[in-house]
Amino acid sequence: MCSSDLPERAAVVAEGLLRRGLVPRTFGRGHALAAYLRLTVRDRDDDDRLIAAVKDILGEERRATASQGEGSR
């Protein structure tokens, strides 16, 4: 299980994984686990691919947040 702080953030990460051909298990908006993703890997290559994708998605998120902050100055 992978936890985020908000269901919306879990949805962003899930969408990013889907765009990269990885399929996380998500939970509906009202579900107690809505802020979580369930991820399963079969082997080391899948694990490496998942880790690289999550790093890339989080990097994109940080860059987007930083650029929004720059626009408000």
Helices and strands as residue ranges (DSSP letters): E 2-3, H 7-19, E 36-37, H 44-71
